[in-house]
Amino acid sequence: MQNTYSVNEVKGIINAGGDIVTDKPISVLLTDSRRITNPTASLFFALSDRRNGHEFIADAYTAGVRSFVVKQRPEVIMADANFLIVANVLTALQALATYHRNQFNLQVIGITGSNGKTIVKEWLYQLFCPEKNIVRNPKSYNSQIGVPLSVWQINAGHNLGIFEAGISTSGEMEKLAAMINPSVGILTHIGTAHDEGFESPEAKLKEKLQLFKNCKQLIYNHEVLLNYKDELSDIECFTWSRKLNAANLYVFSETAISDKYYLRAIYKEKEIECLVPFRDEASIENAIVCWATMLAMGYSPADADDRIERLSAVSMRLELKHGVNDCSIIDDSYNSDIQSLEIALNFLSQQNQHYKKTVILSDIYQSGLQQDALYKQVAQLIKDKKIERFIGVGVDLDKHKKYFNLPETHFYADTAALLQDIGKLHFREETILIKGSRSFEFERISRALGQKAHETVLEINLNTLLSNLNFYKAKLNPGVKVMAMVKAFSYGSGTFEVANMLQYNKVDYLAVAYTDEGIALREGGITLPIVVLNPEPLAYDKLTTYKLEPEIYSFTLLDEFVKYAQENEISNYPIHIKIDTGMHRLGFEEYEVETLCDLLEINKYVRVRSVFSHLVASDNEQHDLFTLKQIGIFEKAYAQIEEAVGYSVIKHISNTSGITRWPTAQYDMVRLGIGLYGVDAAVPADDAGLKPVATLKTTVSQVKKVLANDTIGYNRNGSLKNDGMIATVRIGYADGYLRAFGNGVGRMLVNGVLVPTVGNVSMDMCMLDITEVPGGVGEGDEVIVFNEQQRIEQLAAQISTIPYEILTNISQRVKRVYFYE
């Protein structure tokens, strides 16, 4: 059954005011006007988080939504819409979720901690699903908004809920606890994450413990809560430990066996064992948490061991990568449920690089719905997202194929049958979502359709990019627009992949260096206004054909563009005037502005869209007087131009560091560049609000034992002082890892240890000294060139350059993979 409440019922539950025009049945809760699939059954909550949700009521109304929870009515009259008026929209959403949760008497496990929440939740799902019908947070929906949307999915078919709760500041857990209302609690690893949001680590831990105040049972690490006996006096506690025999589960022996980890423990005064199919420390601890949970909930040691040994890795991120025949592949091949399907389809809808969209989907298990209702709902989602081709895999989908009324459909009994037929499906120039339950092994389909590439990979986290965008948006004055700089292949990070994310999240402008870059974005489905910063006169025809807007920085360029417009009968074409206020790179000088005004005043062929300049040293305090001088020159110039043309123009001078340090210079728009990618000299490196977007990684080709003073690499420049081990890795200066990093200047992370280069960097590879890496290094092991731990700024400092150069040097032969949670 699907959850349905009337608008009138919702009004009473959330204690709202306002009149009800039509008492429609509500089954879908919406917080994003871009993600509407069933508008007539939707209730839109106009949340005021990073952006004011009231600004998007009109968009939701246009899409067919007629019921809204708001703080105040919109000014535009919508006579056939229901507006439920509340003091706080988020509180109303949480109240509705709390009410809904309390309608069901199912067992619920509540999970919190600093790390491991999502993995433990997903592994418990794998462990319990043979006999339980489980509802859980999709992906990592564990926030003040994510939890109510997750709890809303509970229906009468479920008999177990597993919900994680994440907090970042004090006062948040009480609301999450009311919505989840767990009977069993799990506390995962406690670390330093979000320490900045609390007075002390102790205060953070006490806040987390509020989730368990009504629990009957709590599973946790024995050592962590030794000082919290009063808080736990009414709860049955099941503890685990790797140090003390006082715990219910005492792990006294740990042995690495090949790619697995063998654990022995004392439980109920008997020795038991467990084989974990992972070796990294985080996975070991998370597996012990799951082991303890199974035992605490009555499973036998033998059953727990058998199931844990068969645990599979959890990928919580959608992976966007290049595929065969110019396809884009969205890989979500390990997870299939109705909630995560909707998330994946929303991500698919953001991709505009191909007109054709294809979905490959397996049967869905553990939905809590009757099959007929489930596949009707799936078919409706697919239809609403305007999918051109649907490929269903599994006997259940085949039984319900009548619901999938699309331009093109194919159904297969299993994955092997699809793979056998894959060549006949002629995948070409389309975006393909691959989404399957784990048992279907859809990773085989992903490999078949993926573009074979070099093992050196640049991973770009699109969620982090969005977080960085919002970090800067939060610093802007009301109404200030954002121009995102995506020149130079988005600072090495990609073209349409990054631009699609920016367009979906409503930046106002994009800027590229050259016309060809703008054309590539248009061909990738980008419709935002695009400024070309270095327009070439020979490409004016392409520039205007693709509706790109040129920067005009000289009289020569202005004359040539006006002449082109005259010859082609173009009028009022948007241009952007660059003023040189001190950079002395491009732009009209201060003394030239008066002449420029004379030319613009009488010109019908162009229309000035914006006037801008560029700050030379906005991040550097010692040059603040020069920055103030630049601002003064700019203000005088734009005032003259506006007076001459007789209309207002968009004014912008602030770059990434200027947003942070010069809030008075925001004017009408700011230009956000490398800050999107997590680099800003004006922001402290430990500021949690700004994070690196990219990870550059490679793998080990070969490991060698080298004697002291043996030479290594070209020109015999490298050697070790003592006998040791070196690893050859698959990255060189042709990939963008410059020769300057050679001979110990550069460092890479191998198994978490920072190790130096040895000898010269070659074109395709380089060598690392791995002598001191504990546990040794094997062929195929992952090597990190830069990430959040080994930051781009550190690499730049190693060779006395700037982060821009590190990013933009990464060559196109390095495979780009984009992740979205």
C-alpha positions as a printed Julia matrix, in Angstrom:
821×3 Matrix{Float64}:
  0.0     0.0     0.0
  1.08    3.58   -0.63
  0.88    6.15    2.15
 -2.04    8.5     1.56
 -3.41   11.35    3.65
 -5.97   13.95    2.67
 -4.9    17.6     2.68
 -7.35   18.18    5.5
 -5.73   15.42    7.58
 -2.28   16.92    6.96
 -3.56   20.34    7.98
 -4.62   18.97   11.35
 -1.43   16.95   11.88
  0.87   19.93   11.32
 -1.51   22.41   12.99
 -1.63   24.66    9.93
 -3.79   27.61    9.03
 -5.16   28.48    5.61
 -8.12   27.39    3.53
 -8.42   24.12    1.66
 -9.74   24.52   -1.87
 -9.72   20.84   -2.85
 -9.13   18.04   -0.34
 -6.79   15.99   -2.55
 -5.11   12.74   -1.44
 -1.41   13.27   -0.67
  1.18   10.48   -1.03
  4.36   12.33   -2.1
  6.35   14.86   -0.05
  8.29   17.36   -2.14
 11.1    19.71   -1.11
 12.56   20.39   -4.57
 10.58   21.84   -7.47
 12.97   20.18   -9.94
 12.09   16.65   -8.78
  8.4    16.34   -9.46
  7.1    12.98  -10.68
  3.51   12.81   -9.4
  2.32   16.41   -9.06
 -1.35   15.81   -8.29
 -0.48   13.63   -5.27
  2.36   15.87   -4.07
  2.63   18.21   -1.11
  5.36   20.83   -1.6
  7.2    22.11    1.48
  8.64   25.59    0.84
 11.74   25.1     2.99
 14.14   27.93    3.67
 17.49   26.2     3.76
 20.24   27.49    1.48
 17.56   29.0    -0.75
 14.07   30.22    0.04
 11.66   27.54   -1.09
  8.89   30.13   -1.48
 10.73   31.35   -4.59
 10.0    28.01   -6.3
  6.28   27.7    -5.56
  5.45   29.03   -9.02
  7.69   26.38  -10.65
  5.98   23.61   -8.68
  2.54   25.04   -9.49
  3.38   25.15  -13.21
  4.42   21.49  -12.98
  0.98   20.59  -11.62
  1.4    20.68   -7.82
 -1.65   22.12   -6.04
 -0.88   21.64   -2.35
  1.77   23.62   -0.47
  3.07   24.07    3.08
  4.28   27.65    3.4
  5.22   30.32    5.87
  3.29   32.91    3.9
  1.08   32.88    0.79
  2.73   33.83   -2.51
  1.82   37.22   -3.95
  0.68   35.64   -7.22
 -2.91   34.38   -6.98
 -3.29   30.61   -7.44
 -6.98   30.15   -6.84
 -7.08   26.36   -7.22
 -4.15   25.67   -4.85
 -4.15   24.65   -1.18
 -1.81   26.68    1.04
 -1.21   25.31    4.54
  0.34   28.14    6.54
  2.74   27.31    9.39
  5.28   29.18   11.49
  8.13   26.87   10.47
  7.97   24.73    7.33
 10.74   22.32    8.36
  9.05   21.74   11.73
  5.82   20.95    9.88
  7.59   18.41    7.64
  9.08   16.73   10.7
  5.75   16.73   12.54
  4.08   14.97    9.61
  6.88   12.38    9.49
  6.66   11.82   13.26
  2.91   11.26   13.04
  3.34    8.86   10.13
  6.06    6.87   11.94
  3.82    6.42   14.94
  1.09    4.79   12.85
  3.23    1.64   12.49
  4.23   -0.83   15.16
  7.37   -2.17   13.51
 10.8    -2.77   15.01
 13.15    0.11   14.2
 16.93    0.25   14.48
 18.35    3.77   14.93
 22.01    4.35   14.02
 24.23    7.32   14.77
 27.94    8.05   15.19
 30.68   10.08   13.5
 31.59    7.51   10.83
 30.23    4.25    9.47
 26.48    4.99    9.81
 25.61    4.42    6.17
 27.8     1.35    5.71
 26.45   -0.29    8.89
 22.87    0.49    7.78
 23.43   -1.03    4.32
 25.24   -4.08    5.69
 22.47   -4.71    8.22
 20.05   -4.54    5.32
 22.07   -7.26    3.54
 22.26   -9.35    6.72
 18.57   -9.15    7.7
 16.82   -9.08    4.31
 16.42  -12.89    3.94
 13.64  -12.86    6.55
 12.75   -9.19    6.99
 10.93   -6.67    4.81
 13.05   -3.59    5.44
 12.61    0.15    4.99
 15.71    2.34    5.32
 17.15    5.74    4.41
 17.94    5.88    0.69
 21.66    6.54    0.28
 22.74    8.8     3.17
 19.48   10.7     3.71
 20.2    11.22    7.41
 19.7    14.98    7.89
 16.89   17.13    9.27
 15.29   16.95    5.81
 16.51   13.5     4.75
 15.16   11.66    7.8
 11.52   12.77    7.42
 11.59   11.93    3.71
 13.0     8.49    4.63
 10.5     7.8     7.43
  7.65    8.74    5.06
  8.48    5.57    3.07
  7.27    3.25    5.87
  4.23    1.25    4.82
  2.21   -1.68    6.16
  4.36   -4.21    4.3
  7.48   -3.43    6.34
  8.41   -5.25    9.53
 11.84   -3.68   10.14
 13.11   -0.13    9.79
 16.8     0.8     9.75
 17.38    4.54    9.89
 20.57    6.51   10.37
 20.67    9.97   11.96
 23.39   12.53   11.26
 23.86   15.77   13.17
 26.27   18.67   12.79
 25.32   20.94   15.69
 23.6    20.88   19.06
 19.82   20.72   19.33
 19.29   18.57   16.21
 19.03   15.01   17.55
 15.83   15.47   19.55
 13.87   16.09   16.34
 15.45   13.12   14.55
 14.81   10.85   17.54
 11.11   11.73   17.53
 10.79   10.81   13.85
 12.82    7.58   13.98
 11.61    6.45   17.45
 13.95    3.43   17.51
 13.58    0.4    19.77
 17.17   -0.74   19.05
 20.08    1.68   18.96
 23.55    1.39   17.42
 26.42    3.79   18.09
 29.1     3.52   15.42
 32.63    4.94   15.43
 33.04    8.25   17.26
 35.58   10.56   15.62
 36.21   14.25   15.03
 33.62   14.85   12.3
 31.47   17.92   13.08
 33.39   18.71   16.28
 33.21   22.36   15.28
 29.43   22.35   15.81
 29.66   21.5    19.52
 31.2    22.96   22.67
 33.26   19.8    23.18
 33.53   16.17   21.98
 31.63   15.2    25.13
 28.78   17.55   24.24
 28.64   16.0    20.76
 28.45   12.48   22.19
 25.7    13.44   24.64
 23.73   14.95   21.75
 24.05   11.7    19.78
 22.9     9.63   22.75
 19.53   11.41   22.65
 18.6     9.16   19.74
 18.53    6.22   22.15
 16.52    7.7    25.04
 13.49    5.43   24.37
 15.42    2.4    23.13
 15.07   -1.0    24.76
 18.51   -2.11   23.58
 21.78   -0.35   22.61
 24.84   -1.8    20.82
 28.13    0.1    21.16
 31.9    -0.07   21.74
 32.44   -0.82   25.43
 35.22    1.76   25.91
 33.36    4.69   24.37
 30.58    5.0    26.96
 32.34    4.03   30.17
 31.6     7.48   31.63
 27.92    7.55   30.6
 26.36    4.91   32.86
 23.65    7.3    34.13
 22.43    8.02   30.61
 22.2     4.26   29.91
 20.69    3.06   33.18
 17.3     2.13   31.65
 18.63    0.5    28.47
 19.75   -3.1    27.91
 23.32   -2.66   26.64
 25.22   -5.03   24.36
 28.87   -4.01   24.12
 31.8    -5.08   21.98
 35.49   -4.52   22.48
 38.84   -5.29   20.89
 40.62   -4.58   24.2
 38.58   -5.67   27.22
 37.1    -9.03   28.16
 34.38   -7.16   30.09
 32.36   -6.65   26.88
 29.56   -8.96   25.67
 31.59   -9.58   22.51
 35.34   -9.53   23.13
 37.4    -9.74   19.92
 40.73  -11.15   21.13
 42.34  -12.28   17.88
 42.57  -10.65   14.44
 44.4   -12.18   11.48
 44.65  -11.05    7.86
 44.1   -13.97    5.48
 44.61  -13.07    1.81
 41.98  -10.38    1.07
 39.88  -11.27    4.16
 40.11  -10.75    7.9
 39.64  -13.53   10.44
 38.22  -12.55   13.85
 38.0   -14.68   16.98
 35.98  -13.57   20.0
 34.55  -14.58   23.35
 30.75  -14.51   23.53
 28.76  -16.02   26.39
 31.99  -17.55   27.69
 32.54  -19.44   24.43
 34.95  -18.85   21.58
 33.28  -17.87   18.29
 34.67  -16.78   14.93
 33.85  -14.52   12.01
 35.44  -14.08    8.58
 35.13  -10.54    7.21
 35.55  -10.14    3.41
 37.46   -6.84    3.78
 40.8    -5.78    5.24
 40.68   -2.01    5.72
 40.32   -0.76    9.3
 37.02    1.08    8.78
 35.38   -2.02    7.28
 36.68   -4.22   10.1
 35.15   -1.97   12.77
 31.86   -1.67   10.87
 31.74   -5.47   10.48
 32.27   -5.93   14.22
 29.35   -3.54   14.85
 27.17   -5.68   12.56
 28.42   -8.88   14.22
 27.5    -7.52   17.65
 24.09   -6.38   16.36
 23.21   -9.79   14.94
 24.17  -11.51   18.2
 22.29   -8.92   20.3
 19.17   -9.51   18.19
 19.23  -13.25   18.72
 21.05  -14.65   15.68
 23.32  -17.61   16.31
 27.1   -17.18   16.03
 27.1   -19.63   13.1
 24.43  -17.68   11.17
 26.19  -14.39   11.88
 29.53  -15.75   10.63
 27.96  -17.22    7.49
 26.16  -14.03    6.53
 28.98  -11.6     7.36
 31.39  -13.62    5.22
 29.08  -12.94    2.26
 28.82   -9.18    2.79
 29.32   -7.09   -0.36
 30.98   -3.71   -0.72
 28.58   -0.78   -0.57
 28.72    1.99   -3.13
 26.58    4.9    -2.0
 27.48    7.06   -4.96
 26.19    7.22   -8.48
 29.13    7.09  -10.87
 29.01    9.08  -14.12
 31.6     8.04  -16.69
 32.22    7.92  -20.42
 30.99    4.85  -22.26
 31.27    3.2   -25.64
 30.09    4.99  -28.79
 30.0     8.42  -27.1
 27.55    7.29  -24.43
 27.44    8.58  -20.85
 27.05    5.86  -18.24
 25.44    6.41  -14.83
 26.51    3.4   -12.82
 24.36    2.48   -9.8
 24.76   -1.22  -10.34
 24.74   -2.39   -6.7
 21.48   -0.98   -5.4
 17.85   -1.07   -6.45
 14.87    0.15   -4.46
 12.07    2.56   -5.26
 13.54    5.47   -3.28
 17.06    5.26   -4.71
 15.59    4.72   -8.19
 13.89    8.1    -7.92
 17.19    9.7    -6.83
 19.0     8.11   -9.78
 16.3     9.2   -12.25
 16.56   12.76  -10.95
 20.3    12.67  -11.61
 19.66   11.22  -15.06
 17.29   14.09  -15.81
 20.09   16.58  -15.04
 22.18   15.17  -17.88
 21.58   17.08  -21.09
 24.57   15.96  -23.15
 22.46   13.45  -25.13
 18.87   13.66  -26.32
 18.25    9.98  -25.73
 17.98    8.58  -22.2
 17.98    4.86  -21.43
 17.32    2.97  -18.18
 18.54   -0.58  -17.5
 16.75   -1.81  -14.36
 16.57   -5.11  -12.5
 13.72   -6.52  -10.42
 13.27   -4.63   -7.15
 13.22   -6.53   -3.87
 12.14   -5.6    -0.33
  9.87   -2.71   -1.38
  7.08   -3.47    1.07
  4.6    -3.09   -1.82
  2.61   -5.67   -3.72
  4.34   -6.37   -7.04
  1.53   -4.97   -9.15
  1.52   -1.66   -7.22
  5.33   -1.55   -7.19
  5.82   -1.9   -10.94
  2.97    0.48  -11.73
  4.82    3.03   -9.6
  8.15    2.24  -11.31
  6.58    2.57  -14.75
  5.06    5.91  -13.82
  8.44    7.21  -12.61
 10.07    6.12  -15.86
  7.32    7.74  -17.91
  7.41   11.01  -15.93
 11.15   11.31  -16.56
 10.57   10.96  -20.31
 12.83    7.93  -20.74
 13.02    6.88  -24.42
 14.31    3.33  -23.89
 13.68    0.95  -20.99
 15.48   -2.37  -20.52
 14.08   -4.57  -17.75
 16.01   -7.53  -16.34
 14.29  -10.18  -14.21
 11.2   -12.34  -14.2
  9.12   -9.88  -12.14
  9.67   -6.99  -14.54
  8.87   -9.27  -17.45
  5.55  -10.23  -15.79
  4.62   -6.54  -15.49
  5.97   -5.26  -18.81
  2.46   -4.19  -19.86
  2.85   -1.09  -17.65
  5.95    0.17  -19.5
  4.41    2.01  -22.4
  7.51    3.7   -23.86
  8.9     4.3   -27.36
 11.28    1.34  -26.92
 11.29   -1.49  -24.37
 13.23   -4.74  -23.96
 12.89   -7.4   -21.26
 15.33  -10.15  -20.3
 15.08  -13.01  -17.83
 18.54  -12.37  -16.37
 21.78  -10.43  -16.8
 23.41  -13.13  -18.91
 20.61  -12.89  -21.48
 21.03   -9.13  -21.73
 24.82   -9.41  -22.1
 24.37  -11.96  -24.88
 22.12   -9.49  -26.72
 23.98   -6.28  -25.88
 25.52   -5.76  -29.31
 22.08   -5.85  -30.95
 20.82   -2.95  -28.81
 23.14   -0.48  -30.6
 23.93    1.87  -27.71
 25.15    5.16  -29.2
 25.14    8.83  -28.11
 22.77    8.32  -25.2
 22.83    8.59  -21.41
 22.35    5.18  -19.8
 21.35    4.61  -16.18
 22.37    1.13  -14.97
 20.54    0.24  -11.75
 20.27   -3.24  -10.35
 19.84   -5.27   -7.21
 23.14   -6.76   -6.1
 22.25  -10.33   -7.02
 21.91   -9.34  -10.7
 25.62   -8.43  -10.95
 24.99   -5.38  -13.11
 28.66   -4.45  -12.76
 29.12   -6.81  -15.69
 26.87   -4.56  -17.79
 28.77   -1.49  -16.59
 32.07   -3.05  -17.69
 30.61   -4.02  -21.07
 29.37   -0.49  -21.79
 32.17    1.47  -20.12
 34.95    3.02  -22.15
 38.18    1.11  -21.6
 40.73    3.52  -20.19
 44.04    4.09  -18.51
 43.96    3.2   -14.78
 44.89    6.71  -13.72
 41.57    8.38  -12.81
 40.44   11.84  -11.75
 37.36   11.46   -9.56
 35.11   14.53   -9.2
 32.57   14.59   -6.4
 29.59   16.56   -7.69
 28.01   16.71   -4.22
 31.11   18.46   -2.91
 31.05   20.83   -5.87
 27.45   21.71   -5.02
 28.39   22.12   -1.35
 31.15   24.53   -2.35
 28.73   26.47   -4.56
 26.37   26.83   -1.62
 29.28   27.82    0.65
 29.82   30.89   -1.54
 26.13   31.55   -2.17
 25.67   31.85    1.59
 28.14   34.76    1.56
 26.25   36.74   -1.09
 23.93   39.66   -0.53
 20.3    39.12   -1.6
 19.83   39.2    -5.36
 23.53   38.86   -6.29
 24.0    36.6    -9.31
 26.69   33.95   -9.8
 28.83   33.52  -12.9
 30.62   30.15  -12.7
 33.95   29.87  -14.46
 34.14   26.63  -16.44
 37.01   27.6   -18.72
 39.95   25.25  -19.32
 37.77   22.12  -19.12
 36.33   23.39  -15.8
 39.82   23.73  -14.37
 40.58   20.21  -15.55
 37.42   18.74  -14.02
 35.26   18.22  -17.1
 32.89   19.99  -19.49
 29.17   19.25  -19.57
 29.36   17.06  -16.44
 30.2    20.05  -14.24
 28.11   22.5   -16.28
 25.0    20.3   -16.01
 25.31   20.32  -12.23
 25.71   24.11  -12.18
 22.78   24.62  -14.54
 20.55   22.3   -12.51
 21.4    24.27   -9.37
 20.57   27.58  -11.02
 23.76   29.57  -11.38
 23.09   32.58  -13.59
 25.99   32.56  -16.07
 28.84   30.36  -17.22
 32.14   31.67  -18.56
 34.59   29.95  -20.9
 37.88   31.1   -22.41
 37.25   30.35  -26.1
 34.33   29.93  -28.48
 34.98   26.2   -29.0
 34.5    25.6   -25.26
 31.14   27.37  -25.4
 30.06   25.35  -28.44
 30.93   22.11  -26.61
 28.67   23.17  -23.72
 25.8    24.05  -26.06
 26.15   20.68  -27.78
 26.13   19.12  -24.31
 22.67   20.57  -23.64
 23.64   23.68  -21.66
 21.14   26.5   -22.11
 22.5    29.02  -19.57
 23.95   32.31  -20.82
 27.63   31.69  -21.65
 30.3    34.41  -21.8
 33.34   33.87  -24.03
 36.3    35.67  -22.43
 38.63   35.5   -25.46
 36.39   35.67  -28.54
 38.15   35.18  -31.86
 36.85   37.35  -34.76
 37.16   34.39  -37.15
 34.65   32.5   -34.99
 31.99   35.23  -34.68
 29.63   33.23  -36.89
 29.8    30.23  -34.56
 29.6    32.49  -31.53
 26.31   34.02  -32.62
 24.91   30.75  -34.02
 25.35   29.13  -30.6
 24.13   32.24  -28.75
 27.4    32.84  -26.91
 28.11   36.3   -25.5
 31.53   37.88  -26.17
 33.75   39.79  -23.8
 34.77   43.02  -25.51
 38.08   44.36  -24.21
 39.43   46.62  -26.98
 38.31   49.06  -29.66
 39.58   46.67  -32.35
 37.44   43.84  -31.02
 34.4    46.12  -30.68
 34.81   47.44  -34.25
 35.17   43.93  -35.67
 32.11   42.63  -33.85
 29.97   45.62  -34.8
 31.04   45.22  -38.43
 30.1    41.52  -38.3
 26.71   42.39  -36.77
 26.04   45.01  -39.49
 26.87   42.57  -42.27
 24.6    39.92  -40.77
 21.75   42.27  -39.81
 22.12   41.54  -36.11
 20.94   44.1   -33.57
 21.17   44.42  -29.77
 23.52   41.45  -29.44
 24.6    41.02  -25.79
 28.23   41.9   -25.05
 30.29   42.21  -21.87
 32.66   45.15  -21.48
 35.97   44.51  -19.7
 37.62   47.41  -17.85
 41.33   47.24  -17.0
 41.57   48.56  -13.44
 45.1    47.34  -12.75
 45.61   43.78  -13.99
 47.03   45.14  -17.3
 46.12   41.97  -19.15
 42.93   42.73  -21.1
 40.43   45.55  -20.96
 39.75   49.21  -21.71
 42.02   51.58  -19.81
 40.5    54.24  -17.56
 41.34   57.01  -20.02
 39.61   55.1   -22.87
 36.21   54.84  -21.19
 34.96   58.22  -22.43
 35.65   57.29  -26.07
 34.09   53.87  -25.47
 30.94   55.57  -24.18
 30.66   57.62  -27.38
 30.76   54.42  -29.45
 28.23   52.58  -27.3
 25.79   55.47  -27.03
 24.87   55.43  -30.71
 25.3    51.72  -31.35
 22.18   49.69  -32.21
 24.08   46.52  -33.06
 25.16   45.62  -29.54
 23.66   45.88  -26.09
 25.87   45.96  -23.03
 24.82   43.08  -20.8
 27.53   43.63  -18.2
 30.52   45.77  -17.29
 33.26   44.06  -15.31
 36.84   44.06  -14.17
 39.21   41.7   -12.41
 40.78   42.05   -8.97
 44.52   41.5    -9.02
 45.14   40.39   -5.42
 41.8    40.03   -3.66
 43.17   37.28   -1.38
 46.22   39.25   -0.21
 45.9    41.68    2.67
 49.11   43.53    1.8
 47.53   44.67   -1.48
 44.21   45.84   -0.02
 44.9    49.49   -0.81
 45.46   48.54   -4.46
 42.2    46.55   -4.43
 40.37   49.64   -3.14
 41.94   51.66   -5.95
 40.69   49.1    -8.48
 37.19   49.27   -7.04
 37.2    53.07   -7.32
 38.25   53.01  -10.98
 35.62   50.36  -11.74
 32.78   52.28  -10.09
 33.64   55.4   -12.06
 33.79   53.44  -15.35
 30.49   51.61  -15.02
 28.72   54.8   -13.96
 29.94   56.52  -17.15
 28.85   53.58  -19.33
 25.38   53.32  -17.77
 24.85   57.04  -18.26
 25.92   56.78  -21.9
 23.75   53.79  -22.86
 20.76   54.9   -20.79
 20.04   51.61  -19.03
 21.35   49.56  -16.13
 23.93   46.85  -16.72
 25.13   43.93  -14.62
 28.24   44.97  -12.7
 30.85   42.5   -11.44
 34.45   42.63  -10.26
 34.66   40.03   -7.5
 36.4    36.7    -8.07
 36.53   33.67   -5.74
 38.68   35.26   -3.02
 36.85   38.55   -3.49
 33.58   36.87   -2.46
 35.17   35.92    0.84
 37.19   39.07    1.59
 35.34   41.88   -0.19
 31.58   41.6     0.48
 31.15   45.3    -0.37
 32.35   44.6    -3.92
 29.69   42.05   -4.86
 27.63   44.53   -6.93
 25.14   42.61   -9.17
 27.16   39.46   -9.77
 30.3    37.6    -8.67
 32.53   35.28  -10.66
 33.17   32.0    -8.9
 36.16   30.07  -10.21
 38.57   27.74   -8.47
 36.64   28.05   -5.21
 34.05   25.7    -6.74
 36.74   23.06   -6.78
 37.66   23.59   -3.12
 40.62   25.95   -3.44
 40.59   29.49   -2.09
 43.65   31.21   -0.63
 41.33   33.47    1.39
 39.69   30.52    3.2
 41.65   28.62    5.9
 42.5    25.05    4.88
 40.71   23.71    7.97
 37.4    25.46    7.13
 34.95   22.55    6.91
 32.65   24.6     4.65
 35.0    24.33    1.66
 36.25   20.95    0.5
 38.38   19.64   -2.39
 36.21   18.3    -5.19
 38.75   16.13   -6.98
 40.8    13.03   -6.2
 43.57   11.96   -8.58
 44.44    8.31   -8.17
 46.43    5.66   -9.97
 47.62    2.1    -9.32
 50.85    0.18   -8.76
 52.21   -1.55  -11.89
 55.07   -3.41  -10.27
 56.95   -3.71   -6.97
 60.72   -4.23   -6.88
 63.36   -4.84   -4.25
 66.26   -2.44   -4.79
 69.7    -2.57   -3.18
 71.31    0.46   -1.6
 72.83    2.8    -4.2
 71.28    0.95   -7.18
 70.22    3.67   -9.6
 66.55    4.15  -10.48
 65.04    5.81  -13.55
 66.36    7.89  -16.43
 69.85    9.42  -16.14
 70.42    7.31  -13.0
 69.2    10.19  -10.81
 67.4     8.05   -8.21
 68.64    5.72   -5.5
 67.89    4.5    -1.96
 70.32    4.98    0.91
 69.57    1.47    2.22
 68.15   -1.69    0.7
 64.4    -1.19    0.18
 61.33   -1.46   -2.0
 60.07    0.71   -4.82
 56.7     0.75   -6.58
 56.26    1.81  -10.18
 52.93    3.62  -10.6
 50.88    4.42  -13.7
 51.23    8.19  -13.91
 53.8    10.41  -15.6
 54.28   13.84  -17.1
 52.03   12.97  -20.07
 49.22   12.62  -17.5
 50.07   15.97  -15.9
 52.34   14.76  -13.08
 55.21   17.05  -13.99
 58.9    16.13  -14.04
 59.43   18.7   -11.29
 57.87   16.2    -8.84
 60.71   13.73   -9.35
 63.64   12.86   -7.1
 61.8    13.06   -3.81
 60.09   16.41   -4.39
 56.64   14.87   -4.84
 54.73   12.66   -2.42
 51.85   10.19   -2.92
 49.63    8.26   -0.51
 50.05    4.48   -0.58
 47.88    2.57    1.89
 47.47    5.8     3.83
 51.23    6.49    4.08
 52.83    9.49    2.37
 55.86    8.27    0.36
 58.35   10.16   -1.85
 59.12    9.79   -5.53
 62.45    8.24   -6.52
 64.32    9.25   -9.65
 62.99   11.19  -12.62
 59.3    11.18  -13.54
 58.87    9.42  -16.89
 56.29   10.14  -19.58
 53.87    7.42  -18.43
 55.05    6.36  -14.96
 57.16    7.18  -11.96
 58.65    5.35   -9.0
 57.92    5.63   -5.27
 59.94    4.6    -2.23
 57.56    2.25   -0.37
 60.12    0.78    2.03
 58.37    2.19    5.11
 54.77    1.27    4.18
 53.45   -1.16    6.86
 52.14   -4.46    5.56
 53.79   -4.04    2.19
 52.41   -2.98   -1.2
 51.1    -5.17   -4.0
 50.55   -4.8    -7.72
 47.22   -3.13   -8.4
 47.14   -1.3    -5.05
 45.59    2.17   -5.13
 47.84    5.23   -5.01
 46.5     8.72   -4.24
 48.2    11.67   -5.93
 45.91   14.24   -4.32
 42.68   14.23   -2.32
 41.28   15.85    0.81
 44.21   14.58    2.88
 46.99   15.31    0.38
 45.63   18.58   -0.97
 46.27   20.24   -4.32
 47.73   23.22   -2.48
 50.41   20.95   -1.02
 51.37   19.62   -4.45
 51.56   23.18   -5.76
 53.87   24.16   -2.9
 56.12   21.14   -3.62
 57.02   22.54   -7.06
 56.53   26.28   -6.32
 53.47   26.8    -8.46
 49.75   27.44   -7.91
 46.8    25.04   -7.61
 45.36   26.25  -10.94
 48.36   24.8   -12.76
 48.12   21.45  -10.98
 44.44   21.04  -11.91
 44.61   22.26  -15.49
 47.71   20.16  -16.27
 45.84   16.87  -15.83
 45.73   15.52  -19.35
 42.68   14.36  -21.26
 43.92   10.79  -21.34
 43.26   10.63  -17.6
 39.78    9.17  -17.21
 37.25   11.45  -15.47
 34.67    9.77  -13.25
 31.92   11.82  -11.57
 30.25   10.79   -8.33
 26.88   11.9    -7.01
 25.3    10.74   -3.75
